[in-house]
């Protein structure tokens, strides 16, 4: 089976009024074939109050985003409760168990990573990165967050730019959403 490498996502929160998520646009099939340069893997959901970004299978991620938004509806917009409910469903539902993706979700109070093995992780600091170039973007975001006064959006863009210059699965066609 040919594996798709589908992204780098970075999220940064510098207080309740400065929350941003961004992702590159590259989707790569196998080791070398770039299938798409302009995929959008970040979006606002739930009355424009929650940001989501995904890494992994695009179709799986769309399905997960829809399910997550329904969990937000069920839990009155409570991000943490909705994330835990999605992780439980994702892990226990036979059809969903095979979905291959990671999600970052954020609102004005929280920043979380949700995975299919039932994990909901809140990072120690208010930044996180996932995906093929996630380690590069995370390192860049950490340095910028801790050593500059840059805004969340500036950090996200710069971290993705740095990752795209290092990781062959990350490009510089960056999409950004902010609260």
C-alpha positions as CSV (number, residue, x, y, z in Angstrom):
1,X,0.0,0.0,0.0
2,X,1.3,3.4,-1.0
3,X,1.5,5.8,2.0
4,X,0.5,9.5,1.7
5,X,2.5,11.9,3.7
6,X,0.1,14.7,4.2
7,X,1.4,17.6,6.1
8,X,2.9,19.7,8.8
9,X,0.5,21.5,11.2
10,X,1.5,24.1,13.9
11,X,-0.7,25.8,16.5
12,X,0.3,28.6,18.9
13,X,-1.7,30.3,21.6
14,X,-0.4,33.5,23.2
15,X,-3.3,34.2,25.5
16,X,-7.0,34.1,24.7
17,X,-6.9,36.8,22.1
18,X,-4.0,35.4,20.1
19,X,-4.6,31.8,18.9
20,X,-3.5,30.6,15.5
21,X,-3.1,27.4,13.5
22,X,-1.4,26.8,10.2
23,X,-0.5,24.1,7.8
24,X,1.4,23.6,4.6
25,X,-0.3,22.5,1.4
26,X,1.7,19.5,0.3
27,X,0.3,16.0,-0.1
28,X,2.9,13.5,-1.1
29,X,2.3,9.9,-2.4
30,X,5.0,7.4,-1.5
31,X,8.5,8.8,-1.2
32,X,8.6,11.2,-4.1
33,X,5.4,12.0,-5.9
34,X,3.9,15.4,-4.9
35,X,0.2,15.0,-5.6
36,X,-1.0,18.4,-4.5
37,X,0.6,21.6,-3.5
38,X,-2.4,23.6,-2.2
39,X,-4.3,21.3,0.1
40,X,-6.0,23.2,3.0
41,X,-5.7,21.3,6.3
42,X,-6.7,23.9,8.8
43,X,-10.2,25.4,9.4
44,X,-12.5,27.1,11.8
45,X,-15.5,25.2,13.1
46,X,-18.2,25.5,15.7
47,X,-19.4,29.1,15.1
48,X,-15.9,30.1,14.2
49,X,-14.7,29.6,17.8
50,X,-12.6,26.4,17.4
51,X,-9.6,25.9,15.1
52,X,-8.7,22.4,13.8
53,X,-5.8,21.1,11.8
54,X,-5.0,17.6,10.7
55,X,-2.1,15.4,9.6
56,X,-2.6,12.1,7.9
57,X,-5.2,10.8,5.5
58,X,-7.2,13.7,4.1
59,X,-10.4,11.7,3.8
60,X,-10.1,10.4,7.3
61,X,-9.4,13.8,8.6
62,X,-12.5,15.3,7.0
63,X,-14.5,12.5,8.6
64,X,-12.9,13.2,12.0
65,X,-13.5,16.9,11.7
66,X,-17.2,16.4,11.1
67,X,-17.4,14.0,14.0
68,X,-15.5,16.4,16.3
69,X,-17.9,19.2,15.4
70,X,-20.9,17.0,16.3
71,X,-19.2,16.3,19.7
72,X,-18.7,20.0,20.2
73,X,-22.5,20.4,19.6
74,X,-23.2,17.6,22.1
75,X,-21.0,19.2,24.8
76,X,-22.0,22.8,24.4
77,X,-18.7,23.9,22.8
78,X,-16.6,22.5,25.6
79,X,-13.4,21.7,23.8
80,X,-11.9,19.3,26.3
81,X,-15.0,17.2,26.8
82,X,-15.6,17.1,23.0
83,X,-12.0,16.0,22.4
84,X,-12.2,13.2,25.0
85,X,-15.6,12.1,23.5
86,X,-14.1,12.0,20.0
87,X,-11.0,10.1,21.2
88,X,-13.2,7.5,22.9
89,X,-15.4,7.1,19.9
90,X,-12.4,6.9,17.6
91,X,-10.8,4.2,19.7
92,X,-13.9,2.1,20.3
93,X,-15.7,2.3,16.9
94,X,-14.7,-0.5,14.7
95,X,-14.9,1.5,11.5
96,X,-13.2,4.6,13.0
97,X,-10.3,2.6,14.5
98,X,-8.7,2.3,11.0
99,X,-8.7,6.1,10.4
100,X,-5.2,7.4,10.1
101,X,-4.8,11.0,11.2
102,X,-3.9,13.2,14.1
103,X,-5.7,16.4,14.9
104,X,-4.8,19.6,16.7
105,X,-7.8,21.5,18.1
106,X,-7.7,24.8,19.8
107,X,-10.0,27.5,21.3
108,X,-9.3,30.6,23.4
109,X,-8.6,28.5,26.5
110,X,-7.0,25.2,25.3
111,X,-4.8,23.6,22.8
112,X,-5.0,19.8,22.3
113,X,-3.7,17.0,20.2
114,X,-6.3,14.2,19.6
115,X,-5.2,10.7,18.3
116,X,-6.9,7.6,17.3
117,X,-5.4,5.5,20.1
118,X,-7.5,7.4,22.7
119,X,-5.0,10.1,23.6
120,X,-6.0,13.7,24.2
121,X,-2.8,15.6,25.0
122,X,-2.5,19.2,26.3
123,X,1.0,20.4,25.7
124,X,3.0,21.9,28.6
125,X,3.5,25.2,26.6
126,X,1.0,26.9,24.3
127,X,2.4,25.5,21.0
128,X,2.4,22.2,19.3
129,X,3.2,20.7,15.9
130,X,2.3,17.4,14.2
131,X,2.9,15.7,10.9
132,X,5.8,14.9,8.7
133,X,7.6,18.1,9.4
134,X,6.2,18.4,12.9
135,X,9.5,18.0,14.7
136,X,11.1,20.8,12.7
137,X,8.1,23.1,13.1
138,X,7.9,22.4,16.8
139,X,11.6,23.2,17.4
140,X,11.2,26.5,15.5
141,X,8.0,27.4,17.3
142,X,9.6,26.6,20.7
143,X,12.6,28.9,19.9
144,X,10.4,31.7,18.6
145,X,7.7,31.4,21.4
146,X,10.3,31.5,24.2
147,X,12.7,34.0,22.8
148,X,10.7,36.6,20.9
149,X,7.6,38.8,21.2
150,X,6.2,37.5,17.9
151,X,2.4,37.0,17.6
152,X,1.0,33.5,17.4
153,X,0.4,34.0,13.6
154,X,3.9,35.2,13.0
155,X,5.3,32.2,14.9
156,X,3.1,29.7,13.0
157,X,4.1,31.2,9.6
158,X,7.8,31.3,10.5
159,X,7.8,27.8,12.0
160,X,6.1,26.4,8.9
161,X,8.6,28.3,6.7
162,X,11.5,26.7,8.5
163,X,10.0,23.3,8.4
164,X,9.4,23.6,4.6
165,X,13.1,24.5,4.1
166,X,14.1,21.2,5.8
167,X,11.4,18.6,5.3
168,X,10.7,17.2,1.8
169,X,7.1,16.5,2.8
170,X,6.4,20.1,3.8
171,X,6.0,23.0,1.3
172,X,5.7,26.8,1.8
173,X,2.1,27.0,0.6
174,X,0.9,27.9,4.0
175,X,-2.8,28.3,5.2
176,X,-3.5,30.0,8.4
177,X,-6.6,30.4,10.6
178,X,-6.8,32.5,13.7
179,X,-9.2,33.4,16.5
